[in-house]
């Protein structure tokens, strides 16, 4: 536990907050921190994706439309109405593209029509 967290738990204990409640507060703070980190991560991914679309000549209305579709896919997956496997199979079968993680968080893009892998990042 970091020094600041230790200081906070000590302060709460001195104020008479029950240990169970302190534990619940710490768990919620940890969950909030993870959520915040994930949101920053997604902001960066969406921004990079939007910039790539812009670099390929997309206007802002088309960029927004594409990001809305991507966001709807992610929401459907989160809600359990769609599945990652479905998207990966459709991408492979219809576009001939496979996207996967390589070493060191490097994204690898494979083209199934015999072209070589293209590493990004």
Helices and strands as residue ranges (DSSP letters): H 3-14, H 19-55, H 60-79, H 84-90, I 91-95, E 97-101, G 103-105, E 107-111, E 118-120
